[in-house]
Amino acid sequence: MKRNAWSLIVGGCMLAAVAACSKSEPLAPELKQAMEARHEGFEAIGDAMKKIADTLKAGGSLNPELAAAAATIKQHSGELVDWFPAGTGPESGRKTEAKAEIWQQPEVFAEKREAFVAEAAKLAALADANDAEGFAGQVKNLGGTCKGCHDDFRAKDK
Ligand code: HEC
């Protein structure tokens, strides 16, 4: 027997958070996955960035731990392109700070992403070259690309 659409909706609702259920249709599994990957990826990027910034602020400099953090950011920067499939914005009914403008201005969003990817690669390259001074300077350039995207495309940035 085929399950009808209604039973899928009801089943989805039972799995979804109760509060979200009345407002939203169940989200396709691949969209849910993209939103989860995005959340976890940005958390990892944020943690790595904080580790680097805190160490430099405290008077430290490039060390293996910071080089690993830079590699983590570079790795996730390459994944960002898959984190925003259509349907994962505010209209998803899920908790997200992704603004609708991401899908309305895809070229601008892609530019911001590419700037981030390029600066993240430079930071990792400076770490590989063991260039502590260059590394410290590049952290600011990289941080600028986070802000550059968040200012336009992330709601309620803290
Ligand atoms: C091309 C755009 C873009 C770039 C570049 C970018 N971000 Fe984001 N970031 C976003 C968007 C959009 C969100 C909101 C995602 C959501 O809530 O679904 C976000 C969310 C986050 C979050 C919250 C994640 C969560 O789900 O709790 C952190 C932390 C974060 N970004 C850190 C950074 C850092 C650090 C950088 C730079 C090293 C960076 N981001 C670069 C667009 C970007």
Backbone and ligand atoms as CSV (ligand in chain L), in Angstrom:
chain,resi,resn,atom,element,x,y,z
A,1,MET,N,N,0.833,-1.212,0.000
A,1,MET,CA,C,0.000,0.000,0.000
A,1,MET,C,C,0.860,1.252,0.000
A,2,LYS,N,N,0.472,2.224,-0.839
A,2,LYS,CA,C,1.219,3.495,-0.882
A,2,LYS,C,C,0.757,4.395,0.259
A,3,ARG,N,N,1.697,5.057,0.877
A,3,ARG,CA,C,1.313,6.032,1.902
A,3,ARG,C,C,0.902,7.310,1.193
A,4,ASN,N,N,-0.187,7.883,1.605
A,4,ASN,CA,C,-0.584,9.133,0.949
A,4,ASN,C,C,0.147,10.323,1.552
A,5,ALA,N,N,-0.023,11.473,0.881
A,5,ALA,CA,C,0.710,12.678,1.291
A,5,ALA,C,C,0.380,13.050,2.738
A,6,TRP,N,N,-0.868,12.865,3.101
A,6,TRP,CA,C,-1.272,13.273,4.443
A,6,TRP,C,C,-0.521,12.485,5.515
A,7,SER,N,N,-0.380,11.190,5.297
A,7,SER,CA,C,0.307,10.396,6.310
A,7,SER,C,C,1.781,10.783,6.388
A,8,LEU,N,N,2.349,11.219,5.240
A,8,LEU,CA,C,3.742,11.689,5.274
A,8,LEU,C,C,3.853,12.959,6.103
A,9,ILE,N,N,2.881,13.858,5.906
A,9,ILE,CA,C,2.914,15.121,6.645
A,9,ILE,C,C,2.764,14.854,8.138
A,10,VAL,N,N,1.818,14.014,8.488
A,10,VAL,CA,C,1.581,13.711,9.898
A,10,VAL,C,C,2.815,13.032,10.493
A,11,GLY,N,N,3.378,12.091,9.736
A,11,GLY,CA,C,4.577,11.406,10.215
A,11,GLY,C,C,5.716,12.375,10.423
A,12,GLY,N,N,5.877,13.284,9.461
A,12,GLY,CA,C,6.929,14.299,9.570
A,12,GLY,C,C,6.745,15.164,10.780
A,13,CYS,N,N,5.482,15.505,11.048
A,13,CYS,CA,C,5.182,16.361,12.186
A,13,CYS,C,C,5.534,15.679,13.499
A,14,MET,N,N,5.310,14.391,13.550
A,14,MET,CA,C,5.607,13.685,14.787
A,14,MET,C,C,7.117,13.664,15.054
A,15,LEU,N,N,7.870,13.684,13.968
A,15,LEU,CA,C,9.326,13.695,14.123
A,15,LEU,C,C,9.843,15.096,14.404
A,16,ALA,N,N,9.149,16.109,13.851
A,16,ALA,CA,C,9.635,17.478,13.994
A,16,ALA,C,C,9.355,17.990,15.400
A,17,ALA,N,N,10.017,19.101,15.736
A,17,ALA,CA,C,9.756,19.734,17.025
A,17,ALA,C,C,8.292,20.155,17.051
A,18,VAL,N,N,7.647,19.998,18.168
A,18,VAL,CA,C,6.214,20.254,18.270
A,18,VAL,C,C,5.879,21.688,17.876
A,19,ALA,N,N,6.678,22.631,18.328
A,19,ALA,CA,C,6.389,24.035,18.059
A,19,ALA,C,C,6.451,24.336,16.569
A,20,ALA,N,N,7.399,23.717,15.867
A,20,ALA,CA,C,7.572,23.990,14.453
A,20,ALA,C,C,6.493,23.305,13.631
A,21,CYS,N,N,5.891,22.265,14.168
A,21,CYS,CA,C,4.998,21.405,13.414
A,21,CYS,C,C,3.810,22.132,12.821
A,22,SER,N,N,3.165,22.971,13.631
A,22,SER,CA,C,1.952,23.610,13.149
A,22,SER,C,C,2.274,24.575,12.010
A,23,LYS,N,N,3.493,25.117,11.973
A,23,LYS,CA,C,3.835,26.150,11.002
A,23,LYS,C,C,4.411,25.593,9.713
A,24,SER,N,N,5.139,24.482,9.786
A,24,SER,CA,C,5.932,24.116,8.615
A,24,SER,C,C,5.717,22.679,8.182
A,25,GLU,N,N,5.879,22.493,6.911
A,25,GLU,CA,C,5.871,21.156,6.328
A,25,GLU,C,C,7.178,20.472,6.725
A,26,PRO,N,N,7.200,19.139,6.706
A,26,PRO,CA,C,8.473,18.471,6.980
A,26,PRO,C,C,9.512,18.868,5.936
A,27,LEU,N,N,10.718,19.031,6.382
A,27,LEU,CA,C,11.794,19.454,5.485
A,27,LEU,C,C,12.396,18.204,4.835
A,28,ALA,N,N,12.667,18.285,3.540
A,28,ALA,CA,C,13.287,17.144,2.846
A,28,ALA,C,C,14.591,16.773,3.547
A,29,PRO,N,N,14.883,15.475,3.641
A,29,PRO,CA,C,16.063,15.038,4.401
A,29,PRO,C,C,17.360,15.700,3.937
A,30,GLU,N,N,17.500,15.909,2.601
A,30,GLU,CA,C,18.769,16.480,2.133
A,30,GLU,C,C,18.898,17.957,2.543
A,31,LEU,N,N,17.746,18.634,2.696
A,31,LEU,CA,C,17.800,20.033,3.135
A,31,LEU,C,C,18.119,20.103,4.628
A,32,LYS,N,N,17.522,19.186,5.360
A,32,LYS,CA,C,17.788,19.115,6.801
A,32,LYS,C,C,19.274,18.842,7.030
A,33,GLN,N,N,19.802,17.925,6.240
A,33,GLN,CA,C,21.225,17.575,6.342
A,33,GLN,C,C,22.127,18.765,6.035
A,34,ALA,N,N,21.765,19.519,4.982
A,34,ALA,CA,C,22.570,20.686,4.618
A,34,ALA,C,C,22.564,21.706,5.745
A,35,MET,N,N,21.397,21.885,6.386
A,35,MET,CA,C,21.312,22.855,7.481
A,35,MET,C,C,22.137,22.398,8.679
A,36,GLU,N,N,22.161,21.095,8.899
A,36,GLU,CA,C,22.958,20.570,10.016
A,36,GLU,C,C,24.452,20.708,9.728
A,37,ALA,N,N,24.835,20.374,8.490
A,37,ALA,CA,C,26.253,20.502,8.099
A,37,ALA,C,C,26.691,21.957,8.220
A,38,ARG,N,N,25.821,22.850,7.817
A,38,ARG,CA,C,26.106,24.288,7.882
A,38,ARG,C,C,26.314,24.726,9.325
A,39,HIS,N,N,25.399,24.316,10.187
A,39,HIS,CA,C,25.502,24.690,11.601
A,39,HIS,C,C,26.810,24.164,12.204
A,40,GLU,N,N,27.069,22.889,11.971
A,40,GLU,CA,C,28.276,22.291,12.552
A,40,GLU,C,C,29.543,22.880,11.935
A,41,GLY,N,N,29.505,23.116,10.627
A,41,GLY,CA,C,30.667,23.687,9.945
A,41,GLY,C,C,30.990,25.079,10.444
A,42,PHE,N,N,29.969,25.925,10.550
A,42,PHE,CA,C,30.217,27.296,11.032
A,42,PHE,C,C,30.666,27.289,12.490
A,43,GLU,N,N,30.114,26.360,13.285
A,43,GLU,CA,C,30.561,26.267,14.677
A,43,GLU,C,C,32.055,25.939,14.720
A,44,ALA,N,N,32.470,24.999,13.887
A,44,ALA,CA,C,33.881,24.600,13.851
A,44,ALA,C,C,34.752,25.764,13.374
A,45,ILE,N,N,34.270,26.475,12.348
A,45,ILE,CA,C,34.996,27.648,11.846
A,45,ILE,C,C,35.105,28.699,12.952
A,46,GLY,N,N,33.982,28.924,13.645
A,46,GLY,CA,C,33.958,29.919,14.716
A,46,GLY,C,C,34.915,29.554,15.843
A,47,ASP,N,N,34.902,28.283,16.238
A,47,ASP,CA,C,35.798,27.823,17.313
A,47,ASP,C,C,37.261,27.985,16.907
A,48,ALA,N,N,37.572,27.621,15.663
A,48,ALA,CA,C,38.959,27.699,15.184
A,48,ALA,C,C,39.414,29.157,15.134
A,49,MET,N,N,38.532,30.016,14.646
A,49,MET,CA,C,38.850,31.443,14.562
A,49,MET,C,C,39.084,32.019,15.958
A,50,LYS,N,N,38.258,31.603,16.921
A,50,LYS,CA,C,38.369,32.100,18.290
A,50,LYS,C,C,39.686,31.642,18.924
A,51,LYS,N,N,40.028,30.401,18.662
A,51,LYS,CA,C,41.294,29.869,19.187
A,51,LYS,C,C,42.469,30.716,18.694
A,52,ILE,N,N,42.467,30.999,17.386
A,52,ILE,CA,C,43.541,31.799,16.789
A,52,ILE,C,C,43.558,33.210,17.379
A,53,ALA,N,N,42.398,33.852,17.401
A,53,ALA,CA,C,42.315,35.244,17.873
A,53,ALA,C,C,42.704,35.339,19.349
A,54,ASP,N,N,42.210,34.420,20.169
A,54,ASP,CA,C,42.515,34.451,21.599
A,54,ASP,C,C,44.005,34.271,21.848
A,55,THR,N,N,44.628,33.348,21.105
A,55,THR,CA,C,46.056,33.084,21.297
A,55,THR,C,C,46.889,34.315,20.918
A,56,LEU,N,N,46.551,34.922,19.777
A,56,LEU,CA,C,47.299,36.102,19.338
A,56,LEU,C,C,47.093,37.268,20.303
A,57,LYS,N,N,45.862,37.425,20.773
A,57,LYS,CA,C,45.547,38.519,21.695
A,57,LYS,C,C,46.334,38.366,22.993
A,58,ALA,N,N,46.532,37.125,23.409
A,58,ALA,CA,C,47.250,36.856,24.653
A,58,ALA,C,C,48.771,36.930,24.458
A,59,GLY,N,N,49.202,37.355,23.268
A,59,GLY,CA,C,50.637,37.523,23.034
A,59,GLY,C,C,51.304,36.299,22.432
A,60,GLY,N,N,50.528,35.259,22.142
A,60,GLY,CA,C,51.083,34.063,21.522
A,60,GLY,C,C,51.272,34.262,20.025
A,61,SER,N,N,51.839,33.261,19.367
A,61,SER,CA,C,51.986,33.356,17.912
A,61,SER,C,C,51.788,31.974,17.297
A,62,LEU,N,N,52.001,31.919,15.993
A,62,LEU,CA,C,51.767,30.684,15.240
A,62,LEU,C,C,52.414,29.475,15.922
A,63,ASN,N,N,51.625,28.428,16.124
A,63,ASN,CA,C,52.102,27.166,16.704
A,63,ASN,C,C,51.305,26.044,16.039
A,64,PRO,N,N,51.650,24.805,16.291
A,64,PRO,CA,C,50.947,23.711,15.596
A,64,PRO,C,C,49.431,23.720,15.804
A,65,GLU,N,N,49.008,24.139,16.972
A,65,GLU,CA,C,47.578,24.184,17.264
A,65,GLU,C,C,46.878,25.217,16.361
A,66,LEU,N,N,47.522,26.363,16.193
A,66,LEU,CA,C,46.931,27.407,15.337
A,66,LEU,C,C,46.994,26.993,13.867
A,67,ALA,N,N,48.062,26.296,13.501
A,67,ALA,CA,C,48.159,25.800,12.124
A,67,ALA,C,C,47.027,24.810,11.849
A,68,ALA,N,N,46.713,23.975,12.852
A,68,ALA,CA,C,45.607,23.020,12.695
A,68,ALA,C,C,44.276,23.762,12.589
A,69,ALA,N,N,44.130,24.830,13.373
A,69,ALA,CA,C,42.893,25.626,13.319
A,69,ALA,C,C,42.738,26.253,11.930
A,70,ALA,N,N,43.840,26.756,11.374
A,70,ALA,CA,C,43.795,27.357,10.033
A,70,ALA,C,C,43.419,26.308,8.986
A,71,ALA,N,N,43.938,25.095,9.158
A,71,ALA,CA,C,43.608,24.005,8.222
A,71,ALA,C,C,42.132,23.640,8.320
A,72,THR,N,N,41.594,23.677,9.539
A,72,THR,CA,C,40.164,23.392,9.751
A,72,THR,C,C,39.305,24.423,9.024
A,73,ILE,N,N,39.679,25.682,9.149
A,73,ILE,CA,C,38.898,26.749,8.490
A,73,ILE,C,C,38.967,26.573,6.976
A,74,LYS,N,N,40.165,26.299,6.478
A,74,LYS,CA,C,40.314,26.112,5.029
A,74,LYS,C,C,39.445,24.956,4.528
A,75,GLN,N,N,39.479,23.865,5.268
A,75,GLN,CA,C,38.694,22.687,4.874
A,75,GLN,C,C,37.200,23.030,4.798
A,76,HIS,N,N,36.685,23.666,5.847
A,76,HIS,CA,C,35.254,23.981,5.866
A,76,HIS,C,C,34.903,25.072,4.854
A,77,SER,N,N,35.859,25.956,4.552
A,77,SER,CA,C,35.549,27.025,3.587
A,77,SER,C,C,35.182,26.414,2.229
A,78,GLY,N,N,35.798,25.287,1.916
A,78,GLY,CA,C,35.506,24.612,0.661
A,78,GLY,C,C,34.157,23.902,0.653
A,79,GLU,N,N,33.590,23.693,1.844
A,79,GLU,CA,C,32.296,23.003,1.946
A,79,GLU,C,C,31.124,23.971,1.895
A,80,LEU,N,N,31.420,25.238,2.161
A,80,LEU,CA,C,30.354,26.246,2.279
A,80,LEU,C,C,29.434,26.261,1.050
A,81,VAL,N,N,30.010,26.000,-0.101
A,81,VAL,CA,C,29.247,26.012,-1.357
A,81,VAL,C,C,28.053,25.042,-1.317
A,82,ASP,N,N,28.123,24.016,-0.476
A,82,ASP,CA,C,27.031,23.025,-0.387
A,82,ASP,C,C,26.064,23.284,0.769
A,83,TRP,N,N,26.316,24.332,1.532
A,83,TRP,CA,C,25.551,24.524,2.759
A,83,TRP,C,C,24.248,25.308,2.589
A,84,PHE,N,N,24.045,25.897,1.406
A,84,PHE,CA,C,22.878,26.765,1.247
A,84,PHE,C,C,22.007,26.374,0.049
A,85,PRO,N,N,21.542,25.110,-0.002
A,85,PRO,CA,C,20.628,24.760,-1.087
A,85,PRO,C,C,19.328,25.562,-0.937
A,86,ALA,N,N,18.666,25.835,-2.069
A,86,ALA,CA,C,17.378,26.541,-2.032
A,86,ALA,C,C,16.422,25.789,-1.129
A,87,GLY,N,N,15.689,26.517,-0.318
A,87,GLY,CA,C,14.727,25.889,0.589
A,87,GLY,C,C,15.235,25.813,2.020
A,88,THR,N,N,16.461,26.310,2.252
A,88,THR,CA,C,17.005,26.251,3.617
A,88,THR,C,C,17.119,27.643,4.235
A,89,GLY,N,N,16.365,28.574,3.679
A,89,GLY,CA,C,16.331,29.923,4.252
A,89,GLY,C,C,15.203,30.055,5.262
A,90,PRO,N,N,14.785,31.289,5.520
A,90,PRO,CA,C,13.715,31.530,6.507
A,90,PRO,C,C,12.437,30.754,6.165
A,91,GLU,N,N,12.205,30.509,4.863
A,91,GLU,CA,C,10.977,29.814,4.446
A,91,GLU,C,C,10.971,28.348,4.876
A,92,SER,N,N,12.107,27.842,5.337
A,92,SER,CA,C,12.176,26.449,5.797
A,92,SER,C,C,11.372,26.252,7.079
A,93,GLY,N,N,11.102,27.363,7.775
A,93,GLY,CA,C,10.389,27.265,9.044
A,93,GLY,C,C,11.281,26.775,10.171
A,94,ARG,N,N,12.552,26.547,9.849
A,94,ARG,CA,C,13.491,26.086,10.867
A,94,ARG,C,C,14.285,27.280,11.404
A,95,LYS,N,N,14.875,27.074,12.570
A,95,LYS,CA,C,15.662,28.138,13.178
A,95,LYS,C,C,16.902,28.379,12.316
A,96,THR,N,N,17.010,29.558,11.778
A,96,THR,CA,C,18.181,29.882,10.965
A,96,THR,C,C,18.396,31.379,10.932
A,97,GLU,N,N,19.643,31.778,10.835
A,97,GLU,CA,C,19.977,33.192,10.684
A,97,GLU,C,C,20.311,33.516,9.236
A,98,ALA,N,N,20.131,32.552,8.357
A,98,ALA,CA,C,20.391,32.783,6.928
A,98,ALA,C,C,19.296,33.673,6.357
A,99,LYS,N,N,19.687,34.794,5.772
A,99,LYS,CA,C,18.695,35.722,5.221
A,99,LYS,C,C,18.260,35.297,3.819
A,100,ALA,N,N,17.043,35.678,3.458
A,100,ALA,CA,C,16.503,35.343,2.132
A,100,ALA,C,C,17.376,35.928,1.021
A,101,GLU,N,N,18.109,37.006,1.323
A,101,GLU,CA,C,18.977,37.666,0.323
A,101,GLU,C,C,20.026,36.712,-0.264
A,102,ILE,N,N,20.382,35.668,0.469
A,102,ILE,CA,C,21.369,34.695,-0.038
A,102,ILE,C,C,20.910,34.129,-1.377
A,103,TRP,N,N,19.611,33.858,-1.477
A,103,TRP,CA,C,19.065,33.254,-2.703
A,103,TRP,C,C,18.572,34.304,-3.687
A,104,GLN,N,N,18.410,35.535,-3.193
A,104,GLN,CA,C,17.964,36.625,-4.082
A,104,GLN,C,C,19.151,37.274,-4.786
A,105,GLN,N,N,20.322,37.218,-4.140
A,105,GLN,CA,C,21.532,37.822,-4.718
A,105,GLN,C,C,22.652,36.783,-4.768
A,106,PRO,N,N,22.429,35.710,-5.545
A,106,PRO,CA,C,23.389,34.606,-5.515
A,106,PRO,C,C,24.808,35.010,-5.952
A,107,GLU,N,N,24.911,35.972,-6.890
A,107,GLU,CA,C,26.253,36.380,-7.345
A,107,GLU,C,C,27.012,37.075,-6.220
A,108,VAL,N,N,26.316,37.951,-5.506
A,108,VAL,CA,C,26.977,38.669,-4.412
A,108,VAL,C,C,27.394,37.672,-3.334
A,109,PHE,N,N,26.497,36.741,-3.025
A,109,PHE,CA,C,26.803,35.742,-2.000
A,109,PHE,C,C,28.016,34.896,-2.434
A,110,ALA,N,N,28.055,34.530,-3.708
A,110,ALA,CA,C,29.183,33.732,-4.218
A,110,ALA,C,C,30.497,34.509,-4.129
A,111,GLU,N,N,30.442,35.803,-4.408
A,111,GLU,CA,C,31.654,36.642,-4.284
A,111,GLU,C,C,32.172,36.632,-2.854
A,112,LYS,N,N,31.256,36.776,-1.903
A,112,LYS,CA,C,31.647,36.801,-0.482
A,112,LYS,C,C,32.246,35.445,-0.092
A,113,ARG,N,N,31.645,34.390,-0.620
A,113,ARG,CA,C,32.143,33.048,-0.320
A,113,ARG,C,C,33.541,32.860,-0.903
A,114,GLU,N,N,33.707,33.294,-2.149
A,114,GLU,CA,C,35.009,33.106,-2.801
A,114,GLU,C,C,36.106,33.914,-2.110
A,115,ALA,N,N,35.764,35.117,-1.643
A,115,ALA,CA,C,36.747,35.928,-0.902
A,115,ALA,C,C,37.177,35.174,0.357
A,116,PHE,N,N,36.213,34.593,1.023
A,116,PHE,CA,C,36.491,33.825,2.247
A,116,PHE,C,C,37.376,32.611,1.934
A,117,VAL,N,N,37.038,31.877,0.891
A,117,VAL,CA,C,37.816,30.693,0.503
A,117,VAL,C,C,39.273,31.097,0.207
A,118,ALA,N,N,39.443,32.208,-0.509
A,118,ALA,CA,C,40.792,32.662,-0.886
A,118,ALA,C,C,41.604,33.069,0.345
A,119,GLU,N,N,40.982,33.822,1.250
A,119,GLU,CA,C,41.724,34.296,2.435
A,119,GLU,C,C,42.007,33.131,3.392
A,120,ALA,N,N,41.098,32.172,3.470
A,120,ALA,CA,C,41.326,30.996,4.324
A,120,ALA,C,C,42.500,30.174,3.780
A,121,ALA,N,N,42.590,30.071,2.443
A,121,ALA,CA,C,43.702,29.326,1.832
A,121,ALA,C,C,45.028,30.031,2.105
A,122,LYS,N,N,45.009,31.371,2.039
A,122,LYS,CA,C,46.233,32.136,2.314
A,122,LYS,C,C,46.692,31.934,3.755
A,123,LEU,N,N,45.740,31.940,4.677
A,123,LEU,CA,C,46.108,31.752,6.096
A,123,LEU,C,C,46.748,30.385,6.295
A,124,ALA,N,N,46.155,29.356,5.700
A,124,ALA,CA,C,46.695,27.996,5.847
A,124,ALA,C,C,48.076,27.896,5.195
A,125,ALA,N,N,48.271,28.600,4.064
A,125,ALA,CA,C,49.570,28.558,3.379
A,125,ALA,C,C,50.657,29.229,4.231
A,126,LEU,N,N,50.301,30.342,4.877
A,126,LEU,CA,C,51.265,31.034,5.748
A,126,LEU,C,C,51.622,30.148,6.944
A,127,ALA,N,N,50.639,29.411,7.451
A,127,ALA,CA,C,50.905,28.486,8.555
A,127,ALA,C,C,51.856,27.386,8.080
A,128,ASP,N,N,51.605,26.846,6.892
A,128,ASP,CA,C,52.468,25.796,6.334
A,128,ASP,C,C,53.888,26.311,6.138
A,129,ALA,N,N,54.015,27.586,5.751
A,129,ALA,CA,C,55.332,28.191,5.515
A,129,ALA,C,C,55.987,28.644,6.821
A,130,ASN,N,N,55.270,28.448,7.925
A,130,ASN,CA,C,55.752,28.836,9.248
A,130,ASN,C,C,56.086,30.329,9.325
A,131,ASP,N,N,55.294,31.135,8.652
A,131,ASP,CA,C,55.472,32.590,8.631
A,131,ASP,C,C,54.560,33.216,9.699
A,132,ALA,N,N,55.083,33.326,10.919
A,132,ALA,CA,C,54.265,33.773,12.057
A,132,ALA,C,C,53.756,35.196,11.877
A,133,GLU,N,N,54.606,36.063,11.356
A,133,GLU,CA,C,54.203,37.465,11.197
A,133,GLU,C,C,53.112,37.586,10.125
A,134,GLY,N,N,53.353,36.938,9.003
A,134,GLY,CA,C,52.358,36.937,7.931
A,134,GLY,C,C,51.043,36.343,8.399
A,135,PHE,N,N,51.136,35.280,9.177
A,135,PHE,CA,C,49.951,34.597,9.706
A,135,PHE,C,C,49.110,35.566,10.537
A,136,ALA,N,N,49.778,36.260,11.476
A,136,ALA,CA,C,49.056,37.192,12.359
A,136,ALA,C,C,48.359,38.280,11.542
A,137,GLY,N,N,49.031,38.779,10.506
A,137,GLY,CA,C,48.421,39.813,9.670
A,137,GLY,C,C,47.246,39.275,8.869
A,138,GLN,N,N,47.380,38.059,8.390
A,138,GLN,CA,C,46.349,37.466,7.537
A,138,GLN,C,C,45.061,37.155,8.308
A,139,VAL,N,N,45.180,36.951,9.617
A,139,VAL,CA,C,43.988,36.660,10.427
A,139,VAL,C,C,42.972,37.801,10.290
A,140,LYS,N,N,43.482,39.032,10.222
A,140,LYS,CA,C,42.579,40.188,10.086
A,140,LYS,C,C,41.891,40.163,8.727
A,141,ASN,N,N,42.650,39.838,7.687
A,141,ASN,CA,C,42.037,39.775,6.347
A,141,ASN,C,C,40.941,38.715,6.311
A,142,LEU,N,N,41.237,37.576,6.933
A,142,LEU,CA,C,40.240,36.500,6.951
A,142,LEU,C,C,39.002,36.932,7.738
A,143,GLY,N,N,39.249,37.535,8.909
A,143,GLY,CA,C,38.125,38.007,9.741
A,143,GLY,C,C,37.246,38.988,8.980
A,144,GLY,N,N,37.854,39.796,8.140
A,144,GLY,CA,C,37.087,40.748,7.335
A,144,GLY,C,C,36.117,40.059,6.386
A,145,THR,N,N,36.495,38.876,5.916
A,145,THR,CA,C,35.594,38.173,4.988
A,145,THR,C,C,34.416,37.522,5.731
A,146,CYS,N,N,34.592,37.181,7.009
A,146,CYS,CA,C,33.460,36.670,7.806
A,146,CYS,C,C,32.448,37.803,7.951
A,147,LYS,N,N,32.964,38.949,8.398
A,147,LYS,CA,C,32.098,40.100,8.635
A,147,LYS,C,C,31.453,40.554,7.326
A,148,GLY,N,N,32.239,40.525,6.247
A,148,GLY,CA,C,31.728,40.962,4.951
A,148,GLY,C,C,30.496,40.184,4.531
A,149,CYS,N,N,30.473,38.913,4.823
A,149,CYS,CA,C,29.301,38.104,4.479
A,149,CYS,C,C,28.200,38.254,5.529
A,150,HIS,N,N,28.576,38.194,6.797
A,150,HIS,CA,C,27.562,38.276,7.859
A,150,HIS,C,C,26.772,39.582,7.793
A,151,ASP,N,N,27.463,40.687,7.491
A,151,ASP,CA,C,26.786,41.996,7.458
A,151,ASP,C,C,25.594,41.975,6.507
A,152,ASP,N,N,25.744,41.300,5.381
A,152,ASP,CA,C,24.678,41.308,4.369
A,152,ASP,C,C,23.745,40.108,4.460
A,153,PHE,N,N,24.287,38.977,4.888
A,153,PHE,CA,C,23.538,37.732,4.672
A,153,PHE,C,C,23.182,36.953,5.936
A,154,ARG,N,N,23.648,37.421,7.085
A,154,ARG,CA,C,23.300,36.720,8.318
A,154,ARG,C,C,22.488,37.652,9.201
A,155,ALA,N,N,21.340,37.179,9.643
A,155,ALA,CA,C,20.477,37.987,10.508
A,155,ALA,C,C,21.026,37.982,11.930
A,156,LYS,N,N,20.771,39.062,12.641
A,156,LYS,CA,C,21.078,39.131,14.078
A,156,LYS,C,C,22.504,38.704,14.389
A,157,ASP,N,N,23.464,39.237,13.661
A,157,ASP,CA,C,24.852,38.878,13.956
A,157,ASP,C,C,25.243,39.479,15.301
A,158,LYS,N,N,25.949,38.643,16.070
A,158,LYS,CA,C,26.379,39.136,17.389
A,158,LYS,C,C,27.806,39.611,17.298
L,1,HEC,C1,C,29.633,33.609,2.394
L,1,HEC,C2,C,29.036,33.975,3.643
L,1,HEC,C3,C,29.676,33.669,4.967
L,1,HEC,C4,C,31.016,33.675,5.289
L,1,HEC,C5,C,32.191,34.007,4.402
L,1,HEC,C6,C,31.095,33.340,6.682
L,1,HEC,N1,N,29.854,33.130,7.203
L,1,HEC,FE1,FE,29.418,32.609,9.097
L,1,HEC,N2,N,27.443,32.469,8.620
L,1,HEC,C7,C,26.892,32.823,7.419
L,1,HEC,C8,C,25.454,32.657,7.477
L,1,HEC,C9,C,24.476,32.960,6.355
L,1,HEC,C10,C,25.163,32.174,8.756
L,1,HEC,C11,C,23.788,31.796,9.329
L,1,HEC,C12,C,23.562,30.308,9.099
L,1,HEC,C13,C,22.273,29.823,9.705
L,1,HEC,O1,O,21.884,30.279,10.800
L,1,HEC,O2,O,21.646,28.941,9.121
L,1,HEC,C14,C,26.446,32.059,9.450
L,1,HEC,C15,C,26.579,31.584,10.757
L,1,HEC,C16,C,27.769,31.544,11.449
L,1,HEC,C17,C,27.900,31.069,12.812
L,1,HEC,C18,C,26.758,30.511,13.673
L,1,HEC,C19,C,26.576,29.054,13.345
L,1,HEC,C20,C,25.398,28.444,14.049
L,1,HEC,O3,O,24.608,27.762,13.370
L,1,HEC,O4,O,25.249,28.615,15.259
L,1,HEC,C21,C,29.222,31.209,13.152
L,1,HEC,C22,C,29.858,30.845,14.491
L,1,HEC,C23,C,29.905,31.758,12.001
L,1,HEC,N3,N,29.003,31.940,10.989
L,1,HEC,C24,C,31.254,32.068,11.975
L,1,HEC,C25,C,31.925,32.492,10.835
L,1,HEC,C26,C,33.335,32.819,10.801
L,1,HEC,C27,C,34.257,32.820,12.025
L,1,HEC,C28,C,33.634,33.123,9.507
L,1,HEC,C29,C,34.968,33.493,8.924
L,1,HEC,C30,C,36.144,32.798,9.342
L,1,HEC,C31,C,32.391,33.019,8.745
L,1,HEC,N4,N,31.385,32.639,9.580
L,1,HEC,C32,C,32.287,33.268,7.395
L,1,HEC,C33,C,27.562,33.259,6.310
L,1,HEC,C34,C,28.946,33.335,6.188
